[in-house]
């Protein structure tokens, strides 16, 4: 999903691929990762996925500057759940922290000023971004909604996906997202 300033998309790790070194992956992303909404490529592979442990990554950029990419791959459904929890917490407490599901990478959100959000990632010596809070949170909640709705098309009846889809919809409504 893209808007004028943010570009955000979710990718699933191809079920036949294992990552041991990242150089070959970065040189050939298309053979390792599949866009979550590429049903033509994903549906024939559904039986090969382990529905409990689906890896993937979130591509996120702001005005063309990369924030998240394939180097931050993890259990993607859990990661989206953590991000929704962070949205909820930052709205309530003005700050939120979490680690990625299976990597020792800390993420933090902190509301600063009237309408800005500081997003920090502990990896790569620490990365910090100051983003428009309302727009960023809406973009995250919107892509989470898209992700969980798409995953439910592949694996209908998954209670965790249903829970997080409902949470994304609720947060988008509370944030007054378009």
N, C-alpha and C positions, 0 to 999 in steps of 0.2 A: 504494500500500500504506500502510495506516495502522496504528499501534499506539496505545497510550494517550498517548504523549508526542510521537511523530514522525508527520508526514504527509509522504509522499514519493510522487511520481508523475512519469512521464516523458511528454513530449509531442513530437510530430514537427511540423515546419513543413510546412504544406500545400504540395505541390510547385508549385502555381500562384502562390504568393505570394512577393513580394520585400519585404524590409524596408529602407526608406531612412530613415524617421523613426519613432520609437517611439511617439509619442502616439496615432496611429490604431490601432496594434497593441494597446496597452493598453486602448483603448476597445472593442475588438472581438476579444478573444483567440480566441474560438471559431471565427472565420472564418480565422484565421491558423494556429492550432495544433490538432492532433488528438491525443487521448490514445493512447499507443502500443498499448493493448489494445482500441481501438475498431475492430475488424476490419471492421465494416459500412461505415465511412467510408474505411478505409485500403485494403482489398483492391481496390476498383474503381480506385484511383489508383496501384497498384503500378508499372505501366509508366511512369508520369510521374516517379517518384522516380529520382534518380541514386544508386544503391546505394553508390557510393564517397563521396558527400558528402551525407549526410542531416543536415539541421539540426534542432535541437529544443532543448528546455530541460528542466531538472529543477526541479520544484516541491518545495521542502523547507521545512518549518516545524517548530518545536519548541515545544510547548505554545502553538500559535497564532501564535508570532512567526516572521515570514517570514525565512528564511535565503537561499534561492535562489528565483528567479522567472524570468519570461520575459525580463527585461532581461539575463540571463546566457545567452542562447541561443548555440549554437555547433554544431559538428559533433558530434552527440549520441552516436553510437557511439564515436567517438574519445574523447570526454569521459568516458564510462563506463569505457573502457579505462584512461584516465589515473587515474581515481578508484580502480580496482582496484589499479593499480600503487602508488598512494599508501597504500592499506590495507596492502599487503604491506610497503612500506618503513617505515611508522610502527610496525608490529609488530616489525620487525627492529632499527630504529635509533632508535626513540622519537620520530622526527620525519620529516616528508616534505614536499616542496614540488613544485609543478608549475605550469605556466601552463595556461590553457584552450587547446584546440587551435588556435583561429584568432583569439583575442583576447589582448591584452597584460594579462590579469588573472591575478595570482598567487594561488594557493591554498596554504595550508599547514596541516598537522596537527602538533600537538605534544602528546605525553602529558605531563600535569602532575599532580602528586600521585599518589595511588594508582590512581584510577579515573576521572580526568577527561581530556578531550581539548580542547585549544584549537584552534579552527578559525578561520582568518583568511582574509579575502578582500581583495585590495588595492584593489578598485574602490570608488567612492563615498566617497573619503576614508579608506578602511580600515574594515572591519567585522570584529568579533571576537566569538566565541561560545565559551563553555565548556560542554561537553556531556558526558554520561555516556559514557565511551569505549567500553565493550563494547556497549552498546545502539546507539550511533551507528554503529559499524563494522558491526554485524550488520544494521542497517537499510539501510545503503549496499550491503553485499554482497547482501542479499536483493533489493533493487530492481534491482541490476545483473543478478542471475540472472533475475529476471522480464523485464527488458528484453531481454537476449540470447536467452532462450528464445522470447520473442514475435517478435523479429526473425527468428529461424530459421524460425518458422512462415511468415513472409512470404517470406523469401529462404533456402530450405533449401540446405544445402551451402556456405554462406559460411564459409570457413575461419577468418576473423578472429572472427566471431561464435561459432563453435564453440570457439575457443581461449579467448575471454573468458568464455563460459558455464562451461567447465571450471574456469577460474580462480576465478570467483565461487563455484561449488560447493565447491571445495577450501578457499577462505578461510572460507566459512560453517562448514564442518566443523572447520577448525582453531580458529575462534573459538568453537566450541560453541554456535552460534546455534540457536534453536528453529525 
